[in-house]
Amino acid sequence: MSIRIIATINQTNQLLNTRKNIYFASDFHLGVPDFTSSLEREKKIVRWLDCIKHDAKTIYLVGDLFDFWFEFKTVVPKGFTRLLGKLAELSDSGIELHIFYGNHDLWQFGYLQQEIGCTIHSKPIDIKLGNKNFHIAHGDGLGPGQHWFKFILSIYRNYFFQRLFAFFHPNIGIRIANWFSARSKQHTFYENAVYFGDDKEYLMLYAKQYLTHTKVDYFVFGHRHLPMMRPINEDSTYVNLGDWMGYNTYALFDGNVLTLKTFNE
């Protein structure tokens, strides 16, 4: 019996030693535009996770996994069982999971940490991965301008308004939230499909300002839905992860270099 236990431990250690890659993805927006499309997208995301789990050391999901998510005291939005189950499986296998608030799913109050065993980030983080310095954030509300959006975001993040929303019955609250989400997409669809240039793109401007006081090799953002890697200067790169509504893109860091990839089955 002891020999079998030792052999199992050795196999586990060998598996963990082969896991060296770090993955980034964002903006799944599960739940829209309809159940069938969302389910198809969710299954594709799960297949991607199955493809990377053999060499993934850490996975960063950089916001807006769900088009709407609010954790009532005893209720969470139904659905998404395939993704949540897969994330729990990966966490149980030893893969480190990090999930960031997005502007669509920032109402998280502990359910995902408890059920999945992940680390939740409500703010941007600076972290050293391998020999590179990363600044990771969803990207909502960062940079100059966007005054109306920042005002709305401040309401979403306000504890009083969050508690007030929690008094709605979930059937009513989720319906209201989905209506607001649909209206938001009507106003931002064009913006999220076009890069406005290094001198106007608010996340690029944010990154340039951030570099005046902090050394960063890679800025990794979601939110903009437009996959891209652009040099900021000789030492720093701006990365947007794109989305899984049209691009199916993600980033892979092997300990030295970050590359932007597309999941093609």
C-alpha angles and dihedrals in degrees: 000000000000091000090055091050091050091048091050091050091050092050090050092050091049090052092050091049091057091054105089106130126099119211132200130193137154148173103046090154092196112194099048149132090359140330096265096050092044092050092050090051092047091053090050091052090050090051089052091051089050089053095053102037094090094064104020116117095171135007123201115197102193104204144292096062085151127036086224131009128167124165110215115193094268103006137067126181111280122244133038091096094142094055095042091047092049092049090050089050092051092047091049090052091058102264112139112234127199122185123190128205113251125195089257099047106029094121095093118139107174106298097110094046090051098043101036103025095232133142115248123211121197094177138037115282136208114214138161114233116183105323095329134091115230132195108196126187140143088238103226114140095006124128132021127320122009090117097162093045091049090051092053090045091053089056092049090052096045112112094215094054091044091055090044091054089050090065090067117095106255092242089059099036095050092047091053092047093050090051092053091046092054091050091049091055091052090058099042104037095096093043093053092051099053133063108219097201136269092280095052106029104105097210091050089050090048090052093049091051091047091054090062090075107016133048111233128171097187130023107198118194140166125187099079094074090212113113112223146140116205130171115241093187137330093292106032135061132198114219129186115188098211119212144275096239093079112351109039090208132159139164128243124202115192096187095274111037134032117216131184114228141180123227105234114176 
